[in-house]
Amino acid sequence: MSVSHIIKSAIVSLLLATAPATSHAADVLKLAVGAPNNWDTSIPEIGQRAGIFAKHGLQLEILYTQGGGETMQAVISGSVDIGVAAGTQAVMGAFAKGAPVRILAAGTTGAGDLYWYVPADSPIKSFKDTNGKTAGFSTVGASTHITLLALIKHFGTSTKATATGASAVTLTQVMSGQIDVGWASPPFGLQQLQEGKIRLIARGNDAPSMVNQTVRVHIVNANALKQRADVIKRFMQAYRESYEFLYSDPRGVRIFSEYSKVPENLAIQIRDTFMPKAVMSPDKVSGVDAIMADAITFKTLSAPLSQQQLSELIQIPPRP
């Protein structure tokens, strides 16, 4: 073997030995995410665009759904690994029936981001005027569904809760007269509110029982959690980093603005008015007893979960 060949071989060996870890294929996680473009569901997308998940050796394949009900079904079926923003009560109900679903992180505490509205010329002036009227929610079991039921209970109305799908589809149904009251969550509908095309008649936190409840959670398929524990743990590390990035780094708002196609000043308004940092903390499911009590009232649960069941259901990895 010639000297030049030996030198070339040595160089190749050295390059292979010192190749960065990022050259290895990332672990892929499939996510189902309800309500695309919303602030509270944006963290995986923001983190991926900012390179945070890649830093943890992860690549996310994100499927957007019509709402929490569809998200949960995708997780239960195993067609995705993780679901973002599923209704907490519905998750408890599915778990109680033996569904392979676990809570990986808290999503949103309180329902202040959800609101219900009517066309500007509607005779409905407040939620108390919705007796016998139809009011929309996304999908059965979603936080929009549970929050609407809580509003109906609080105001004592005979409102007819109606599944209308995503917020854009709901707006079409409201403006065409197919339903009386629509639902939305920022950024959707803020432009129409500012232009006076629609009027807000209730926010989710108008139902006092919703204020301190974690209404949405992020969930994981139980088999995926068992078989891919290290990958799921890295997902949570990256998710927490992305959450901090969204609130502490100006680039977070810029990336959200690009992703959701809303102006940066509107993104800041959403953050400060509707979604302050504390309500998005992933570390604790709050108001568990109240959540179970409401779930029994709304027939999502037949009985409270035991402490043993709750320990099995809630699998939030501790912070390092």
C-alpha positions, 0 to 999 in steps of 0.5 A, a space after each residue: 500500500 502506498 504512503 499516500 493511500 495510507 494517509 488518505 485512509 487515516 484521514 477518512 478514519 479520523 473524519 468518521 471518528 470525529 463526526 458530530 452526533 447530529 449526523 445520526 438519524 433523529 428519533 421520530 415522534 408522531 404527534 396529533 395536535 388540536 387547533 392548529 395556529 393556537 398559542 397553547 398548541 404551538 410549542 412543539 411547532 415553535 420548538 421544532 422550528 427553533 431547532 430545540 427538538 433537533 438538539 435533543 435528537 428528535 424529529 416531530 411529525 405533526 398531524 393537526 386535528 379538529 379538536 381534542 376528541 380527535 387528538 385523543 382517538 389518534 393516541 388511543 389507536 396508536 396512530 400517533 405517539 403523543 397528543 397535544 391539548 386533549 380535554 382532561 375530563 375526556 382523558 380521565 374517562 377514557 383511562 377509566 374505561 381501559 384506554 391505553 392513554 397517559 397524561 404526559 404534561 399539563 397543557 392549559 390551566 383555566 379556560 380564559 383563552 376560549 370564548 363564545 361569540 355571535 354575529 354583530 347583528 345577533 339579538 343575543 346580548 349575553 350567554 344568558 340569552 342562549 336558551 334554546 339556541 345552538 352553541 358550538 364546540 369543537 369535538 366531543 370530549 374536547 376542552 371546548 365541549 367541557 367548558 361549554 357545558 360548564 357555562 351552560 350549567 353556570 348560567 342555567 340555560 337550555 343552550 344546545 351544545 353542538 359539535 361544529 369542528 375547528 374554529 374556522 369551520 365554526 365561523 362559517 356556520 355562525 355567519 351563515 346562520 347554521 348555528 347561533 353561537 360560535 366558539 374560538 380561541 386566539 388568534 382566531 377571530 380576533 380580527 373579526 372582533 376588532 372589525 366589529 363583525 362578531 361580538 364576544 358573549 362569554 369566556 371560558 373562565 366565566 364559569 368559575 369552576 373552570 378557573 383553576 382546573 387544568 382543562 387540557 393536557 398532553 397525552 401519550 400512548 401507554 405502549 409508546 411510553 413503555 417501549 420508548 421511555 428515553 425518547 419520551 423523556 427527551 421529548 419532555 426536556 425539549 418541550 420544557 425548553 421550547 416553553 421557556 423559549 416561547 415566553 423568554 426569547 423574542 424569537 419565540 414570538 417572531 416564530 409564532 407570528 410566522 407560523 400562525 400568520 398573525 402580526 407580532 403585536 397581536 401575538 404579544 396581545 394573545 400571550 399577555 391577555 389570554 395565555 400568560 406563562 403560568 397557565 401553560 406550565 407543563 408540570 402540574 395537573 391542577 384541580 384534579 378533584 374538581 375535574 373529576 366532580 365535573 366529569 361525573 356531573 357531565 357523565 364523562 366519569 362514572 366514579 372518581 379515580 382512586 389515588 392509585 389510578 391517578 398515579 398510573 394516569 399522570 406520568 409527568 416526568 420530573 424536571 432534571 
